[in-house]
Amino acid sequence: CFDPENKTEEAPVDENTVVSYLCFTKKTCPNCPAVKDFLASIEIDGEVLSVDDQGGLEKARSYNIFAVPTAIFFNADGKELFRAYNIKDIKETLGITETTAV
């Protein structure tokens, strides 16, 4: 239970709250730079991985990624909440409007 007097505990996070992302890109992808830049501008922790690198490719395979850019968003438990493939999808799913963008 969250106790507002106990500053060391954090408030419980809704299981549908996005807390992190993984974004898969490729050097030759024309849409990847815009998605990567947009993700860098929002206040969610994340990691961008290139499928051009062996580690990025292996991680993409583990998530069954077949197209780039693909961003996977996770809750605090590491559960995948949704995937997005462009800025429009990311904004719609996160509820970001031009006035709420960072």
Buried (B, 14 or more C-beta within 10 A) or exposed (E): EEEEEEEEEEEEEEEEEBBBBBBBBBEEBEBBEEBBEBBEEBEBEBEBBBBEEEEBBEBBEEBEBEEBBBBBBBBBEEEEBBBBBBBEBBBEBBEBEEEEEE
